[in-house]
């Protein structure tokens, strides 16, 4: 099952981050060894590593790698250099709050650590490893909470990839799918292709198929028709940032799926670790939305699909209003509207 995949993991000695190059899937399974902070930043920005929890794990690992690289320096100089590297790592992608959360977590551990550079590096590596271990535990908890809301058998529709590849190895939106399969329950997945980078077609369809679970692929524009014409138990999506009021930023196209789910009476669930909840962001209007290179939309598989120089608007994410969300499911449980995620 996916937990054995471990798509992103720090070497125990802090020398390198091992990851699957998600750009190569499904044609090839290519493993990368990233040996520098700049290499990890580039991997996050180019979507070699993608998915909010996964880039959080990678960000924590990159801080640990920086500390390990500079462990021979005196403590004060090491800490100053580490702060500079951490700022660059945290800025690699602006929307997914897990990245900043994970970087800040490792820095906080460093702040609490006394001793020389070796002690600081060891503490940073320990904290980065804990981020991965806890991610797997959070995914299992999300899967258990969400599965209680699904019938047996169930058909779920998902957008983008919020499975093993997007996390430490189990998933958020797909966690209940894998838990259901482990328990022998009937489960089937309908995956949207997710233009412009086809994360649903390339990644979700691949990993679900690898797990031996029935999956059907549809184009993004087919989601509303599919929800209207077929029995779908629920829509399950992940999140890159959840505002305090329950507005959710996720892969571009999620908002449209949420509207279709509301129109057809299908429950729309958002599944994410609690670290994705940003209590300092009051609502979705305050979430920064990353805009990516227009060539991602002008081409498909390296082949031009538009007239030369056509103008492109290419946001990586959109915001689904809380009013369209049936429940937000985190490792802490099921949160229902009206959402006030800033409460203890």
C-alpha positions in Angstrom: 0.0 0.0 0.0 1.1 3.7 -0.4 2.7 4.0 3.1 5.6 1.9 1.8 6.2 4.4 -1.1 7.8 7.2 1.0 7.9 9.7 -1.9 10.1 12.2 0.0 12.5 11.3 2.8 15.6 12.8 4.4 18.7 10.6 4.6 19.4 9.9 8.3 22.8 11.7 8.1 21.2 14.8 6.6 23.3 14.6 3.5 20.5 14.4 1.0 16.7 14.3 0.4 15.5 11.3 -1.6 12.3 11.9 -3.6 10.3 10.7 -6.6 10.4 13.1 -9.5 6.7 13.6 -10.0 7.3 15.2 -13.4 8.3 11.9 -14.8 5.2 9.9 -13.8 3.5 7.8 -15.0 6.0 6.9 -17.8 8.9 6.4 -15.4 9.5 6.2 -11.7 12.6 8.3 -11.3 14.2 8.8 -7.8 16.2 11.9 -7.2 19.0 12.6 -4.6 18.9 16.3 -3.7 22.1 17.2 -2.0 21.8 21.0 -1.5 19.3 23.5 -0.2 19.2 25.1 -3.7 18.4 21.7 -5.2 15.4 21.2 -2.8 14.1 24.7 -3.5 14.3 24.1 -7.3 12.5 20.7 -6.8 9.7 22.4 -5.0 9.4 25.2 -7.5 9.5 22.9 -10.5 7.0 20.4 -9.0 9.5 17.6 -8.8 8.1 17.6 -5.2 4.5 18.8 -4.9 1.5 18.5 -2.6 1.3 20.7 0.5 2.3 18.1 3.1 5.1 16.7 0.9 6.7 20.2 0.4 6.4 20.7 4.1 8.4 17.6 4.7 10.9 18.7 2.0 11.2 22.1 3.6 11.9 20.7 7.0 14.5 18.4 5.4 16.1 21.3 3.6 16.6 23.2 6.9 18.2 20.1 8.4 20.4 19.7 5.4 21.6 23.3 5.8 22.3 22.8 9.5 24.2 19.6 8.7 26.2 21.3 5.9 27.3 24.1 8.3 27.8 22.1 11.5 31.5 22.9 11.6 30.7 26.6 12.0 30.5 28.3 15.4 26.9 28.2 16.8 26.2 31.9 16.2 27.3 31.9 12.6 25.5 28.7 11.9 22.2 30.1 13.3 22.5 33.2 11.2 23.2 31.2 8.0 20.3 28.9 8.9 17.9 31.7 9.2 18.9 33.0 5.8 18.5 29.6 4.2 15.2 29.0 6.0 13.7 32.2 4.6 14.6 31.2 1.0 13.1 27.7 1.6 9.9 29.1 3.0 9.4 31.4 0.0 9.7 28.6 -2.5 6.0 28.4 -3.0 3.7 31.0 -1.4 0.2 29.4 -1.1 0.8 26.2 0.7 1.1 27.1 4.4 2.6 23.7 5.3 6.0 24.8 3.9 6.3 27.8 6.2 4.9 25.7 9.1 7.5 23.0 8.7 10.4 25.4 8.3 9.4 27.3 11.4 9.0 24.1 13.3 12.6 23.0 12.6 13.9 26.5 13.4 12.0 26.5 16.7 13.7 23.2 17.6 17.1 24.8 16.7 16.3 27.7 19.0 15.7 25.4 21.9 18.9 23.5 21.3 22.1 24.3 23.3 25.5 23.3 22.2 27.8 23.3 19.2 27.0 22.9 15.5 26.9 19.1 15.7 24.2 19.3 18.4 22.2 21.9 16.3 22.4 19.8 13.2 21.4 16.6 15.0 18.3 18.4 16.5 17.3 19.8 13.1 17.6 16.3 11.6 15.5 14.8 14.4 12.8 17.4 14.0 12.7 16.9 10.2 12.3 13.2 10.7 9.5 13.8 13.2 7.6 15.9 10.6 7.5 12.9 8.3 6.6 10.4 11.0 3.8 12.6 12.2 2.6 13.2 8.7 1.9 9.5 8.3 0.1 9.4 11.6 -2.0 12.4 10.6 -2.9 10.8 7.3 -4.1 7.7 9.0 -6.2 9.7 11.4 -7.7 11.7 8.5 -8.5 8.5 6.7 -10.3 7.0 9.7 -12.4 10.2 10.4 -13.4 10.5 6.7 -14.1 6.8 6.2 -16.8 7.0 8.9 -18.7 9.4 6.6 -18.6 7.2 3.5 -21.0 4.3 2.7 -19.8 0.8 1.9 -19.4 0.5 -1.1 -18.5 4.1 -2.0 -17.7 6.0 -5.2 -15.6 9.2 -4.6 -14.6 11.9 -7.0 -11.3 13.7 -6.4 -9.5 16.6 -8.1 -5.7 17.0 -8.5 -3.6 14.6 -6.4 -3.9 14.5 -2.6 -2.6 10.9 -2.2 0.6 9.2 -1.3 2.6 11.3 -3.7 1.5 14.6 -2.1 2.3 13.5 1.4 4.7 11.3 3.4 3.2 8.2 1.9 -0.6 7.8 2.5 -2.4 10.9 1.5 -5.1 13.3 2.7 -8.1 13.2 0.2 -7.1 9.6 -0.7 -6.4 8.4 2.8 -9.9 7.1 3.3 -9.7 5.3 0.0 -6.6 3.4 1.0 -8.0 2.8 4.5 -11.2 1.4 3.0 -9.2 -0.9 0.7 -7.1 -2.1 3.6 -10.4 -3.0 5.5 -11.8 -4.8 2.5 -14.5 -2.2 1.9 -15.8 -1.4 -1.6 -14.3 1.8 -3.0 -14.0 3.3 -6.4 -12.2 6.5 -7.4 -13.2 9.0 -10.2 -10.2 11.3 -10.9 -10.3 14.5 -12.9 -7.4 15.0 -15.2 -6.5 18.4 -13.6 -5.3 20.8 -16.3 -2.9 22.3 -17.0 -0.3 19.9 -15.4 -2.5 16.7 -15.3 -1.9 15.8 -11.7 -5.1 13.7 -11.7 -4.3 11.9 -14.9 -0.6 11.4 -14.3 -0.4 11.0 -10.5 -3.8 10.1 -8.9 -4.7 7.6 -11.6 -1.2 6.0 -11.4 -1.0 5.6 -7.6 -4.6 4.4 -7.2 -4.1 1.9 -10.0 -0.8 0.8 -8.4 -2.7 0.1 -5.2 -5.1 -2.2 -7.1 -8.1 0.1 -6.6 -10.6 0.8 -9.4 -10.1 4.3 -10.9 -11.9 6.1 -13.7 -10.4 9.2 -15.3 -12.5 12.1 -16.6 -11.6 15.5 -18.1 -12.1 18.5 -15.8 -15.0 19.7 -17.8 -16.8 16.4 -17.3 -17.0 16.6 -13.5 -20.4 18.3 -13.4 -22.0 16.0 -15.9 -20.5 13.0 -14.0 -21.9 14.1 -10.7 -25.3 14.7 -12.3 -25.5 11.3 -14.1 -23.8 8.9 -11.8 -24.1 8.0 -8.1 -21.2 9.6 -6.4 -20.9 9.2 -2.6 -18.8 12.3 -2.0 -16.2 14.6 -3.5 -12.9 14.4 -1.6 -10.2 17.1 -2.1 -7.1 18.2 -0.3 -6.0 21.7 0.6 -3.0 23.9 0.4 -4.2 26.5 2.9 -7.4 26.7 5.0 -8.4 30.1 6.3 -9.9 30.5 9.8 -13.4 30.9 8.4 -13.2 27.7 6.4 -12.4 29.1 3.0 -10.0 26.7 1.3 -7.3 27.2 -1.3 -6.7 24.1 -3.4 -5.6 23.2 -7.0 -7.2 25.4 -9.6 -10.5 23.9 -10.7 -11.5 22.8 -7.2 -14.0 25.7 -6.9 -15.8 24.5 -10.0 -16.1 21.0 -8.7 -17.5 22.4 -5.4 -20.2 24.3 -7.3 -21.1 21.2 -9.2 -21.3 19.2 -6.1 -23.6 21.7 -4.4 -25.8 21.7 -7.5 -26.1 18.0 -7.6 -26.4 17.4 -3.8 -23.2 15.5 -3.5 -21.2 16.1 -0.2 -18.0 18.0 -0.7 -15.3 17.2 1.9 -11.9 18.9 2.3 -9.3 16.6 3.9 -6.0 18.0 5.2 -3.7 17.9 8.3 -4.3 20.5 10.9 -1.0 22.1 9.9 -2.8 23.3 6.7 -5.2 25.4 8.8 -3.8 29.0 8.9 -5.6 30.7 11.9 -3.7 33.9 11.1 -5.5 34.1 7.7 -9.1 35.2 8.4 -10.7 34.3 5.0 -9.9 33.2 1.5 -9.5 36.7 0.2 -6.3 37.0 2.2 -4.7 33.8 0.9 -1.8 34.5 -1.6 -2.4 32.7 -4.9 0.7 31.6 -6.8 0.6 32.4 -10.5 2.8 30.2 -12.7 4.5 30.4 -16.1 2.0 30.7 -19.0 3.8 28.0 -20.9 2.3 25.4 -18.6 -1.0 26.2 -20.3 0.3 26.9 -23.8 1.8 23.5 -24.1 0.9 19.9 -23.4 3.7 17.3 -23.2 6.1 19.9 -24.7 3.9 20.4 -27.8 2.4 23.9 -28.4 -1.4 23.9 -28.1 -2.1 27.6 -28.6 -1.3 30.3 -31.1 2.2 31.8 -30.4 2.2 34.5 -27.8 -1.4 34.2 -26.7 -2.1 35.8 -23.3 -2.5 33.3 -20.4 -3.8 33.6 -16.9 -2.4 30.6 -15.0 -3.1 30.6 -11.2 -2.0 27.4 -9.5 -4.9 27.5 -7.0 -8.4 28.8 -6.5 -10.4 29.5 -3.3 -13.5 27.5 -2.5 -15.8 29.4 -0.2 -16.7 27.8 3.1 -20.4 27.9 2.2 -19.8 25.2 -0.4 -18.0 22.8 2.0 -19.9 20.0 3.7 -17.1 19.4 6.2 -13.4 19.9 6.7 -11.7 16.7 7.9 -8.3 17.0 9.7 -6.4 14.7 12.0 -8.2 16.4 14.8 -11.6 15.2 13.6 -14.6 16.4 11.5 -15.3 20.1 11.4 -18.7 21.2 10.2 -20.0 24.7 9.4 -20.2 27.3 10.6 -16.5 27.1 10.7 -14.4 28.9 13.3 -11.1 27.1 13.0 -9.3 29.6 15.3 -11.1 28.2 18.4 -9.0 25.9 20.6 
